[in-house]
Amino acid sequence: MAHYSVATTKDKLSSLIDKALGGEQVIITRHGKPTVELRVVQPEKRDPDAVRAAHERLKKQRESRPRVSISSAELLRLEREDYRY
């Protein structure tokens, strides 16, 4: 376990991050007292079933909306014409 002052941390943050990524425990001290610990953030694991359920819910929501009989390009053209006049 290594301790580093705030002043040292300001100068060597990149190398301290590399040490933490390498598994070393990095403690930052303020006025000689341990204050902050640098550690690796574990990626959030997503439940495949929850992702699939959310995808299905969004798909049903999209399909439940009424169809539009005009293309997006035509809609933009009409909006531009309305804006000019």
Backbone as ProteinMPNN parsed JSONL, in Angstrom:
{"seq_chain_A": "MAHYSVATTKDKLSSLIDKALGGEQVIITRHGKPTVELRVVQPEKRDPDAVRAAHERLKKQRESRPRVSISSAELLRLEREDYRY", "coords_chain_A": {"N_chain_A": [[0.855, -1.167, 0.0], [0.697, 2.088, -0.978], [1.287, 5.458, -0.095], [0.483, 8.749, -1.039], [1.01, 12.228, -1.225], [-1.226, 15.035, -1.69], [0.005, 16.983, -3.247], [2.024, 15.496, -4.568], [0.385, 13.786, -5.956], [-0.855, 15.516, -7.759], [1.227, 16.017, -9.528], [1.853, 13.46, -10.468], [-0.379, 12.029, -11.339], [-1.205, 10.465, -13.592], [0.657, 8.31, -13.598], [0.037, 7.229, -11.109], [-2.553, 6.368, -11.51], [-2.026, 4.344, -13.351], [-0.651, 2.602, -11.643], [-2.713, 1.89, -9.878], [-4.402, 0.605, -11.687], [-2.8, -1.535, -12.175], [-3.153, -3.045, -9.949], [-2.116, -2.189, -7.558], [-2.59, -0.765, -4.327], [-3.483, 2.506, -3.929], [-3.185, 5.249, -1.964], [-4.218, 8.497, -1.203], [-3.036, 11.219, 0.587], [-3.875, 13.874, 2.849], [-2.473, 16.426, 4.571], [-0.99, 14.501, 5.856], [-2.811, 12.538, 6.558], [-4.681, 9.694, 5.584], [-6.897, 10.098, 2.898], [-8.162, 9.693, 0.391], [-8.754, 6.959, -1.81], [-7.41, 5.479, -4.67], [-8.896, 3.395, -6.981], [-9.72, 0.676, -9.174], [-12.501, 0.898, -11.301], [-15.15, -1.264, -11.467], [-16.677, -2.61, -14.307], [-20.129, -2.193, -15.072], [-22.261, -4.917, -14.919], [-24.532, -6.193, -17.198], [-27.687, -7.654, -17.167], [-28.538, -10.085, -19.406], [-31.183, -10.927, -19.904], [-32.697, -8.813, -18.915], [-31.929, -6.774, -20.632], [-32.889, -7.781, -23.048], [-35.638, -7.812, -22.464], [-36.134, -5.065, -22.153], [-35.581, -4.229, -24.743], [-37.625, -5.539, -26.172], [-39.853, -4.276, -25.008], [-39.509, -1.627, -25.904], [-39.711, -2.068, -28.634], [-42.388, -2.929, -28.887], [-43.64, -0.61, -28.045], [-42.901, 1.175, -30.082], [-44.155, -0.057, -32.273], [-46.8, 0.269, -31.584], [-47.446, 2.841, -32.084], [-49.051, 5.169, -34.308], [-48.688, 4.925, -37.86], [-46.87, 7.159, -39.983], [-47.727, 8.964, -42.819], [-45.953, 10.28, -44.414], [-42.713, 10.996, -45.658], [-39.603, 11.474, -43.882], [-37.93, 13.295, -45.141], [-39.717, 14.749, -46.719], [-41.295, 15.862, -44.713], [-39.418, 17.551, -43.452], [-38.958, 19.323, -45.564], [-41.475, 20.551, -45.754], [-41.58, 21.781, -43.233], [-39.489, 23.619, -43.457], [-40.538, 25.281, -45.458], [-42.789, 26.349, -44.137], [-41.478, 27.768, -42.174], [-40.229, 29.813, -43.56], [-42.255, 31.49, -44.358]], "CA_chain_A": [[0.0, 0.0, 0.0], [1.524, 3.287, -1.108], [0.64, 6.718, 0.259], [0.996, 9.888, -1.803], [0.402, 13.497, -0.828], [-1.992, 15.705, -2.75], [0.969, 17.657, -4.13], [2.63, 14.466, -5.407], [-0.677, 13.279, -6.831], [-1.045, 16.475, -8.853], [2.33, 15.864, -10.478], [2.025, 12.096, -10.964], [-1.682, 11.358, -11.385], [-1.231, 9.441, -14.631], [1.391, 7.116, -13.154], [-0.692, 6.639, -9.988], [-3.671, 5.629, -12.11], [-1.442, 3.11, -13.89], [-0.375, 1.713, -10.515], [-3.998, 1.358, -9.409], [-4.85, -0.363, -12.698], [-1.937, -2.706, -12.022], [-3.513, -3.778, -8.746], [-1.532, -1.611, -6.346], [-3.476, 0.107, -3.576], [-2.939, 3.863, -3.938], [-3.872, 6.105, -1.0], [-3.81, 9.901, -1.273], [-3.132, 11.797, 1.924], [-3.924, 15.333, 2.997], [-1.905, 16.753, 5.881], [-0.488, 13.276, 6.442], [-3.885, 11.602, 6.897], [-5.294, 9.068, 4.412], [-8.132, 10.793, 2.55], [-8.792, 9.145, -0.813], [-8.124, 5.764, -2.369], [-7.619, 5.24, -6.099], [-9.131, 1.982, -7.261], [-10.285, 0.389, -10.485], [-13.956, 0.821, -11.34], [-15.601, -2.488, -12.116], [-17.747, -2.31, -15.254], [-21.458, -2.659, -14.691], [-22.686, -6.09, -15.682], [-25.941, -6.11, -17.588], [-28.395, -8.915, -17.246], [-29.017, -10.229, -20.791], [-32.643, -11.028, -19.931], [-33.237, -7.466, -18.71], [-31.685, -6.039, -21.884], [-33.833, -8.328, -24.03], [-36.976, -7.354, -22.089], [-36.207, -3.639, -22.482], [-35.64, -4.141, -26.207], [-38.985, -5.936, -26.572], [-40.777, -3.233, -24.561], [-39.362, -0.506, -26.828], [-40.223, -2.501, -29.928], [-43.86, -2.894, -28.798], [-44.04, 0.788, -27.963], [-42.758, 1.732, -31.425], [-45.164, -0.643, -33.15], [-48.139, 0.712, -31.186], [-47.668, 4.207, -32.553], [-49.597, 5.206, -35.67], [-47.744, 5.169, -38.952], [-46.923, 8.471, -40.597], [-47.812, 8.736, -44.271], [-45.059, 11.199, -45.096], [-41.314, 10.673, -45.368], [-38.916, 12.483, -43.067], [-37.428, 14.333, -46.044], [-40.866, 15.581, -47.081], [-41.666, 16.591, -43.514], [-38.451, 18.637, -43.298], [-39.211, 20.312, -46.61], [-42.664, 21.306, -45.36], [-41.221, 22.611, -42.089], [-38.7, 24.75, -43.957], [-41.436, 26.197, -46.162], [-43.578, 27.043, -43.122], [-40.607, 28.673, -41.437], [-39.904, 30.955, -44.416], [-43.414, 32.392, -44.588]], "C_chain_A": [[0.905, 1.235, 0.0], [0.691, 4.516, -0.787], [1.306, 7.852, -0.505], [0.28, 11.142, -1.332], [-0.384, 14.078, -2.003], [-1.044, 16.364, -3.738], [1.63, 16.659, -5.08], [1.611, 13.94, -6.414], [-0.9, 14.213, -8.009], [0.015, 16.288, -9.932], [2.355, 14.498, -11.156], [0.718, 11.332, -11.104], [-1.722, 10.227, -12.405], [-0.515, 8.164, -14.19], [0.71, 6.45, -11.966], [-1.915, 5.859, -10.475], [-3.167, 4.313, -12.674], [-1.14, 2.113, -12.774], [-1.656, 1.082, -9.99], [-4.539, 0.326, -10.39], [-4.048, -1.651, -12.623], [-2.203, -3.493, -10.748], [-2.945, -3.225, -7.458], [-2.557, -0.716, -5.653], [-2.815, 1.476, -3.459], [-3.801, 4.728, -3.016], [-3.319, 7.517, -1.126], [-4.054, 10.506, 0.1], [-3.224, 13.311, 1.848], [-3.49, 15.632, 4.432], [-1.497, 15.482, 6.625], [-1.535, 12.24, 6.798], [-4.48, 11.014, 5.622], [-6.669, 9.679, 4.149], [-8.898, 10.106, 1.424], [-8.026, 7.912, -1.253], [-8.438, 5.695, -3.856], [-7.83, 3.752, -6.29], [-9.805, 1.844, -8.615], [-11.799, 0.3, -10.364], [-14.333, -0.451, -12.095], [-16.742, -2.135, -13.071], [-19.063, -2.912, -14.791], [-21.844, -3.843, -15.569], [-24.171, -5.979, -15.954], [-26.518, -7.507, -17.717], [-28.957, -9.051, -18.661], [-30.534, -10.319, -20.881], [-33.288, -9.655, -19.761], [-33.062, -6.618, -19.968], [-32.684, -6.48, -22.95], [-35.257, -7.837, -23.74], [-37.159, -5.876, -22.422], [-36.32, -3.437, -23.989], [-37.038, -4.487, -26.703], [-40.007, -4.873, -26.192], [-40.715, -2.029, -25.506], [-39.915, -0.836, -28.207], [-41.745, -2.449, -29.95], [-44.361, -1.457, -28.767], [-43.973, 1.442, -29.337], [-43.858, 1.234, -32.348], [-46.575, -0.166, -32.816], [-48.449, 2.128, -31.673], [-48.202, 4.189, -33.982], [-48.514, 5.517, -36.699], [-47.947, 6.569, -39.508], [-46.864, 8.255, -42.108], [-46.89, 9.642, -45.068], [-43.618, 10.837, -44.709], [-40.685, 11.79, -44.54], [-38.377, 13.62, -43.938], [-38.548, 15.293, -46.435], [-41.306, 16.432, -45.887], [-40.718, 17.766, -43.281], [-38.664, 19.732, -44.338], [-40.414, 21.173, -46.241], [-42.357, 22.239, -44.189], [-40.419, 23.824, -42.541], [-39.579, 25.761, -44.674], [-42.275, 26.992, -45.178], [-42.739, 28.082, -42.396], [-40.308, 29.933, -42.253], [-41.036, 31.949, -44.51], [-44.136, 32.73, -43.341]], "O_chain_A": [[1.762, 1.395, 0.869], [-0.477, 4.6, -1.167], [2.532, 7.913, -0.608], [-0.923, 11.115, -1.072], [-0.221, 13.662, -3.15], [-1.272, 16.306, -4.946], [1.782, 16.945, -6.268], [1.937, 13.685, -7.573], [-1.111, 13.758, -9.133], [-0.282, 16.392, -11.122], [2.822, 14.378, -12.289], [0.709, 10.106, -10.996], [-2.222, 9.143, -12.106], [-1.028, 7.062, -14.388], [0.789, 5.23, -11.821], [-2.262, 4.818, -9.916], [-3.807, 3.277, -12.497], [-1.349, 0.912, -12.942], [-1.69, -0.112, -9.692], [-5.071, -0.706, -9.981], [-4.545, -2.725, -12.961], [-1.546, -4.503, -10.495], [-3.252, -3.729, -6.378], [-3.304, 0.007, -6.313], [-1.703, 1.586, -2.942], [-4.994, 4.914, -3.258], [-2.105, 7.716, -1.155], [-5.118, 10.338, 0.696], [-2.722, 13.94, 0.916], [-4.088, 15.135, 5.386], [-1.632, 15.386, 7.845], [-1.193, 11.166, 7.293], [-4.756, 11.75, 4.675], [-7.501, 9.771, 5.052], [-10.118, 9.954, 1.488], [-6.808, 7.829, -1.091], [-9.592, 5.835, -4.26], [-7.035, 2.94, -5.817], [-10.389, 2.797, -9.13], [-12.317, -0.308, -9.427], [-13.886, -0.676, -13.219], [-17.676, -1.435, -12.682], [-19.102, -3.991, -14.2], [-21.765, -3.78, -16.796], [-24.965, -5.706, -15.054], [-25.912, -8.408, -18.298], [-29.768, -8.226, -19.08], [-31.117, -9.831, -21.849], [-34.307, -9.364, -20.387], [-33.944, -5.838, -20.325], [-33.251, -5.653, -23.664], [-35.994, -7.487, -24.662], [-38.213, -5.474, -22.916], [-37.066, -2.575, -24.453], [-37.577, -3.794, -27.566], [-40.927, -4.594, -26.961], [-41.751, -1.474, -25.869], [-40.514, 0.014, -28.866], [-42.334, -1.978, -30.923], [-45.375, -1.127, -29.382], [-44.881, 2.181, -29.719], [-44.429, 2.007, -33.117], [-47.454, -0.194, -33.677], [-49.605, 2.549, -31.665], [-47.855, 3.311, -34.772], [-47.569, 6.261, -36.44], [-49.059, 7.097, -39.503], [-46.059, 7.469, -42.607], [-47.038, 9.755, -46.285], [-43.349, 10.426, -43.581], [-41.187, 12.913, -44.511], [-38.369, 14.776, -43.516], [-38.347, 16.507, -46.476], [-41.651, 17.602, -46.054], [-41.167, 18.863, -42.948], [-38.562, 20.92, -44.032], [-40.374, 22.393, -46.398], [-42.831, 23.374, -44.166], [-40.646, 24.935, -42.061], [-39.39, 26.968, -44.52], [-42.459, 28.195, -45.363], [-43.234, 29.153, -42.043], [-40.151, 31.012, -41.681], [-40.798, 33.138, -44.722], [-45.119, 33.47, -43.378]]}, "name": "protein", "num_of_chains": 1, "seq": "MAHYSVATTKDKLSSLIDKALGGEQVIITRHGKPTVELRVVQPEKRDPDAVRAAHERLKKQRESRPRVSISSAELLRLEREDYRY"}
